[in-house]
Amino acid sequence: MGDSEAAQSRSGGPLAPVQEQHAADLAATLVALSERAALSASGLPRSTIRALSAVQEGAQLSLGELRRKLGIAPATASRMCGRLEVAGLLVRKPDATDRRRVVVELTSKGRAQLRTSRAQHLRHIVTVLQMPDGDMTAFARALALLREELLRHFGTDKP
C-alpha cells in the first residue's frame, strides 16, 4: 500500500479493496481468538467477566454507570448484580457521599476470580499463538502499532 492510499484511508476516504479485506480479516481473527479463549479458559460466562472487569475499572461505580458501560437494560443490570452478589463476587452498598446512589464493588473473591480468569485467558491465547520467536516479535510490533493508531483515533488511554 502506498503513502497516498494510507493517507486517503486515514482521512476517512474509501478503503482500497485490499485494505478492506485485511481489516475484515484482522477484526474477525481478533474477535474469534478472544471469544474462543474466553470460552475455553474460564468457567465464568463472558458477560460475568465483562461485568467484573467494568466494576474493577470504575471505583465506586453506580449501577447506572455499570449498565451504561455494558450497554444493558436497567432490569438486566440489577438482576446480574443480584446474581454476582449472591455468588459473593460483588457487593452493592450506599455511596458514602450520596445516600441516594448505590455503588457496586468487587469483593476479594470477585477480584481473585477476575485475576484467575484473565490469567487463564492469556495462557490460552499464548497456547493458540504458537509461533517462532521472530514471528511473535513481528506480531507484537504490529499489535503495538495498531494500539497506537487506536489510541490516536479515539483519543483515550484505552482502545
N, C-alpha and C positions, 0 to 999 in steps of 0.2 A: 504494500500500500504506500503510495507516495504521500509527500507532505500536504499536497493540495487536497487529497482525499481525506486525510486525517483532520485537516482544518475544517473542511466542509462538514464532516460528521460531528465534530465537536461544537460547531456553531449552530447545530440544530437542523442542518440541511438533510437531504435524503441520504440514506446509507447506500453504499455500494453493495451489490448482491453478496460479495464475499464477506464484507463486514457484517451484514445481517445474518448470514449463515454462521459465522464464527460466534457472534453474540448469542444467537439462539442455542448453539451447541454448548457454549460455556454455561449459560443460565440453566439449561436442562441438566447438565452434568453436575453442577454445584448443588442444585435442589435435590437431585436423586441421591447424591452422596450424603448430604445432610440428613435426608429423610431415612435412608437405609441405616445410617449409623445410629440415628436416634432410636429406630425400631429395634435394631439388633443389640444395642448396647445397654439399654435401660429398661427396667421393669415398670417405669412410670410412663403414662401417656404423654405424648408430645405437648398437649395443652397444659398439663400439670407442670412440665418443665418450663414452658413459656411463662406461666403464671408465677412460679417461684423465682425465675430469673428477673421478671419485671418487678416483683416485690423487693428483691435484693438490690436492684439498681436504684430504686427510689426510696430512700429512708423516709419513714413516716408517710407512706403512700396511702391516700384515701381510697376507699372502694370505688368511687367515681373515676379517680385517676387511673386505677388499675383497669377498670372497664374500658376506658378510652385507649389506653396503651395496647390492650389486647383486641380492641375492636369488637367487643361483645355487648350484648344487651344487659341492662342493669340486673334483671332477674337471673340471668345466666351467671353473672359475676358473683351475685350473692350466694347462689347455690354452690358454685365452685368453691368459694371461700369457706362455706359451711363444711363441705367435704374435706377440704385441706385442713381445716381447724380440727375436725373430728379425728383426722389421721395424725394430728399432732405436728403438722408441718408449718402452720402459721397461726397467729393469734390476731383477733380483732379487738381493738380497745379504743376508748375515747382519746381524742387528741388532747395533749396536755395544755395547749394554748386555746383551743376552741372546742368546748364540750359538745357542740352540735355535730362535730366532724368525727367520723370513725376512721381509724387508720389500721392498716394491716402490716404485720411484721413477721419475718421468718422466725421460727423457733430454732433452737440449736439443732434439733432433729432435722428441720427443713433445710438449714444451711449445710449440714452434713450430707443429706440426701442429694442436694444440688451439686455439691463438690464431687461426690461419688459418681453421679450421673454424667457430669461433664468429663471426668477423667475416663470413664468407660467409653464415652462418645469419642474422645480424642484418640484413645487407643485403637478403637475400631477404624477410625479414619486412617491412622498410620498403617494399620494392617492392610487396608484396602489399597493404599497408595504405595505398595511395594514397588520401588523403582531404584535404579542405581543412584548413588550419591550425587553425581553430576547432574542427572535429570531432576532430582529432588531440589537441588540448589537452584537450577534454572526455573523450576516451577515456583519455588518460594519467591524468587525475584519477580516473576510475572505477577504473582498474587500481591506482592508489596506495591507494584506499580498500579494494579487495579485498585487497591485500597486507597492509595494516594489520589487517584482520579476520583474515586467516590467521595472522599473527604473534601476535595476541592469542589466537586459538583454540588454536594449537599451542604457544604459549609458547616460541618459539625465535627465533633471528635470521634463519632462512630458512624460507619457507613450504614 
